[in-house]
Amino acid sequence: MTEQEARQILGVTEETPWEEIMRKYNTMFENNAKNGSFYLQSKVHRAKECLESLKAKDQGTAPPT
């Protein structure tokens, strides 16, 4: 997944603070877990993983496992 696609899925920009990204992720993930789509839930999760790996590269650390 590209960074652009990940940001589009989560509805964030490059300027969005990480805390806001996580709030959006948690809301979208939980909404799809309760009464949504497993497919959409997995896309939201992959988008977060993509942005986490980019954040880790920028900070020079390994992404969380």
C-alpha positions in Angstrom: 0.0 0.0 0.0 1.3 3.4 -0.8 1.5 6.3 1.7 -1.0 8.3 -0.3 -3.5 5.4 -0.2 -3.0 4.8 3.5 -3.6 8.5 4.2 -6.7 8.5 2.0 -8.1 5.5 3.8 -7.6 7.1 7.2 -8.5 10.5 6.1 -5.3 12.2 7.2 -2.6 14.4 5.8 1.1 14.6 6.2 0.6 17.3 8.9 -1.8 15.2 10.9 -0.3 14.4 14.4 0.2 10.7 15.1 -2.2 10.8 18.0 -5.0 12.0 15.7 -4.1 9.2 13.2 -4.4 6.7 16.0 -7.8 8.1 17.1 -9.1 7.8 13.5 -7.7 4.3 13.2 -9.2 3.1 16.4 -12.6 4.6 15.5 -12.7 3.1 12.0 -11.3 -0.3 13.2 -13.9 -0.6 16.0 -16.8 0.5 13.8 -16.0 -2.1 11.2 -15.4 -4.8 13.9 -18.9 -4.2 15.3 -21.1 -3.8 12.2 -18.9 -3.2 9.2 -16.8 -5.2 6.8 -13.8 -7.4 7.6 -12.4 -6.2 4.3 -12.6 -2.5 5.3 -11.3 -3.3 8.7 -8.2 -5.0 7.2 -7.7 -2.0 4.8 -7.8 0.3 7.8 -5.3 -1.9 9.7 -2.9 -2.1 6.7 -3.1 1.7 6.3 -2.0 2.1 9.9 0.8 -0.4 9.5 2.0 1.5 6.4 2.1 4.8 8.2 3.8 3.2 11.2 6.6 1.8 9.0 7.1 5.3 7.4 7.1 6.9 10.9 9.7 4.4 12.1 11.9 5.1 9.0 11.7 8.8 9.7 12.7 8.3 13.3 15.3 5.6 12.5 13.7 2.9 14.5 12.1 -0.4 13.8 8.3 -0.5 13.5 6.4 -2.2 16.4 5.6 -5.9 16.1 
